[in-house]
């Protein structure tokens, strides 16, 4: 009988501690993990978001970078952490739904507690402004004239930067006569583009601010307001399903986070996304805001996980 009382008492203490912890959350800094190097599109967006998230949650927030494996290094590390809400990863469509379907990684669709989505931006295929390629047709002509001479870069095999270039050049029928050079993150790839080591790269509009680049096409259903003269991929001759690609991203925690903590994080995310400061950042950087709360984001994420098997096949990654 005494053992029963003791066990019950310990359970009650544990429950009380859990409730108190959830009510007092956060009691220490929250780490927002960017799964790529500093300087890339994901890193820039997360650093633009972090101060408004910190203000909304009334706590300390910091951004850390953990590059490698096209985002899988960070995701693999996060899925093994405690599900307490203090470690959050900002994962894109590729990290969350594509990499686990093409690589042997320790996480899958059930490894996460989705918190909120933040953005969903169409990608662009672009070149350095000092190259002679003004249109997609110029690239086709150059590749056919000298097969194997032109190089496209990516932030890693299977990353959205890779899928963008594959969609563009496969859609134009020239990918077999080009060379792919992967990097660990968008930052190093952009440096290589500026240096002329690679001639083409694909990423979101936010990265266009990082150098003097010339967009050749946008993978959207319509032209972008900031680049009205840049044709859509469909206008450039890319057929469905390769003509539209959107880099969505949001905050994920390891599976099993307390519901009250999830609600606190979700509310802070919504407040941060709707803040004047982040709205201004989004407008100036070309970020397309696309907020979803925890429940809606979870449903969307699971649907995307299934649907992106089609994109994986189109890119020849299966």
C-alpha positions, -999 to +999 in steps of 0.1 A: +000+000+000+028+024+008+044+017-025+011+025-042+009+058-024+045+066-032+040+058-069+009+079-070+026+107-053+055+107-077+032+107-106+013+137-092+046+156-087+057+148-122+023+159-136+025+191-116+060+198-129+049+192-165+020+216-162+041+242-145+067+239-171+042+243-199+026+273-182+060+290-177+073+282-212+098+295-223+121+296-193+153+295-214+164+306-249+148+289-279+171+277-307+159+282-343+180+259-364+187+268-400+197+235-418+220+253-442+250+276-441+248+313-433+241+335-462+215+313-480+179+320-486+167+299-456+192+315-432+183+350-443+146+344-439+150+328-405+172+357-392+146+381-405+119+363-386+137+356-353+136+390-336+098+393-341+093+357-329+113+365-298+092+396-291+060+377-296+070+348-272+085+372-247+118+352-245+152+349-259+156+334-294+188+327-313+195+313-348+221+285-353+233+270-385+238+233-390+247+226-426+252+193-444+234+166-464+210+191-480+194+198-446+194+162-434+222+167-409+202+192-389+169+173-393+185+141-382+201+158-351+168+175-342+146+144-343+168+130-315+164+160-292+139+163-262+104+173-273+103+203-251+099+231-276+133+247-271+148+233-303+130+241-335+141+235-370+130+257-400+126+230-426+116+234-462+097+212-486+129+194-495+142+187-460+109+177-446+093+158-475+118+149-502+151+140-485+135+113-462+121+097-494+154+096-513+180+091-485+185+067-456+178+092-427+165+085-392+134+106-396+101+104-416+067+119-417+059+109-381+091+124-366+078+159-361+054+182-343+047+209-369+043+243-353+036+267-381+044+275-418+059+309-425+065+313-462+059+297-496+080+314-523+083+304-560+118+296-572+137+312-600+164+300-623+191+326-627+226+333-639+252+359-632+246+393-648+280+392-666+272+360-686+259+363-721+227+343-714+197+366-716+170+340-722+164+303-717+168+299-755+203+314-752+212+286-728+197+259-750+217+272-780+250+274-759+246+239-745+239+224-779+268+242-794+292+229-767+278+200-747+293+195-712+307+230-710+281+247-688+277+240-651+247+245-628+251+245-590+229+236-561+230+236-523+230+198-524+215+169-543+178+168-537+176+203-523+151+227-539+179+245-555+188+212-573+152+205-582+148+240-596+178+236-620+167+201-629+132+212-636+145+240-658+171+221-678+152+188-680+122+208-691+143+224-719+157+190-729+194+198-722+202+185-687+221+155-700+246+178-717+252+199-685+273+194-654+259+195-618+281+208-591+266+205-556+276+227-526+269+225-489+244+253-488+233+282-510+259+306-496+289+288-511+270+282-543+262+319-547+299+326-542+307+301-570+282+317-593+297+352-587+332+338-593+321+321-625+327+285-613+291+277-621+269+295-646+234+288-632+216+285-599+180+283-587+166+297-555+139+321-542+136+358-549+151+366-515+185+353-527+184+377-557+194+405-533+227+387-526+244+396-558+242+409-594+221+382-610+199+378-640+167+357-636+158+336-667+125+322-655+102+319-625+085+287-615+052+304-607+017+305-623+023+342-631+051+367-634+065+383-603+057+418-593+093+427-588+104+410-620+076+417-645+099+411-675+110+376-664+089+349-680+073+321-661+087+286-667+057+277-687+063+307-709+099+296-713+087+262-726+087+241-694+057+217-693+038+206-661+046+193-636+080+210-638+068+245-644+058+254-608+080+249-578+074+266-544+099+266-515+077+265-485+091+264-450+080+263-414+089+255-378+091+219-367+098+204-333+105+168-324+074+146-321+056+147-288+057+183-277+032+192-250+000+207-265+002+238-243+038+244-255+027+239-291-001+264-286+023+290-272+048+285-300+020+287-326+006+319-312+040+335-312+046+324-347+013+339-359+020+372-341+056+374-355+044+367-391+017+394-388+040+420-372+048+452-391+085+444-389+083+410-405+058+422-431+082+449-441+111+424-443+089+401-464+080+430-488+116+441-493+131+406-496+105+391-519+093+366-493+058+353-499+042+349-465+020+318-461+011+312-425-006+280-413-013+272-377-001+239-361-031+217-371-035+231-406+003+229-412+004+193-400-023+183-425-006+202-453+028+187-444+015+152-446-003+158-479+029+173-493+049+143-482+027+120-503+024+144-533+061+151-537+068+115-547+057+128-581+083+156-581+110+131-569+102+109-599+103+138-623+137+148-610+150+113-614+159+110-577+140+078-568 
